[in-house]
Amino acid sequence: MSRRFDGNRLLIATHNAGKLEEMAELFGPRGITVVGAAEMNLSEPEETEDAFIGNARIKARAAVAATGLPALADDSGIEVAALGGAPGVYTADWAETPNGRDFVMAMEKTHDLLEKAEAPQPRFARFCATLVLAWPDGHEEIVEGRVDGHFVWPMRGQTGHGYDPIFQPLGETRTFAEMSHEEKNAISHRADAFKKLMAKCFDG
């Protein structure tokens, strides 16, 4: 049986400002204040799994162990069909540089690999997200979300974060980065997972 979350403050186990902002916008209407890992001075655990659910669990469990608070962790990424699902769980890794993450570089790398593979158009892609809500007693609730679309080039748009400028959801003429936060949050992979989590643990 699913467990209901009855608090009004939730630790989000991420150092990603963009993800934290999305979560704050999603939880805000429900009267839940979110706090990020950086605000709690938490270190980033090493993500050693090869699936989204495994890495989300690592982050959620580390945050609970460090604070004793229930924590929600997300692991997400973009999967490009013509690249065998890459970058997938390595979405953020492709952006790593000695000076931090460079997602423009990562998007250019993805495009270059697609060109090298002579991948036909349209280039199917999907964003995936797994949410793990963990409690101090070891209980966990897990949900998965996704949104299908295409990899487009060149990059378009100035909003969003990560790979948003190259992802055009099915049925849309704009990329995530050309949408407002509200528009993206209505259809995103994280929103899909979030709706499922709300049904399991927050609504009713």
Disulfide bonds with the S-S distance in Angstrom:
none
